[in-house]
Amino acid sequence: MTPLTFFLLKIAFLVVLWLFVLAVILAIRSDLFGPRVRILKKARKSSAAPAAPSAPPVAPRQPGGLATTDLPVDLVITEGPRTGHEVALTDEAITIGRSLESSLVLRDDYTSTNHARIFPHNGVWILEDQGSTNGTTLDGHKVTSSTPIPLDTPIGIGTSVLVLRRR
């Protein structure tokens, strides 16, 4: 083998080795942090004149209607350390707490390890406190039993506030 061929083989081996290391790091990262969550963009303040609407405006949502499981719903964090994050709800229950095993991890001193659970039941979304130390609130009232969740009603968990919104 010529020295040039040997040198090129060494370089190719190093490139393959570094690609393997990168793949391992990405796999570990996805295991530790889970799937990526969409972040809502905050409304921009601009002084430019608004463009003419191309379609008639949609009537605003009326808060208070129960969030049903037949329409797609997102759980959106509106206040707290993870403001703007949203989780698309499926037909499975999600758990909320500080535990890494929770579906939605909220890291703050006022959230319990297993704080609350949101699950579908008879076509509506239900909020259930899991015996948390500081309690769970729905529209400012402490949740003591399984409670149906109306759309756009604040859910207080620790220092975070979450709401259910239609997509």
Secondary structure, DSSP 8 states (H G I E B T S, - for coil): --HHHHHHHHHHHHHHHHHHHHHHHHHHHHHHH-S---B--------S-----SS-------TTSB-BTTS-EEEEEEESTTTTBEEEE-SS-EEEESSTTSSEE--STTS-TT-EEEEEETTEEEEEE-S-SS-EEETTEE--S-EE-BTT--EEETTEEEEEEE-
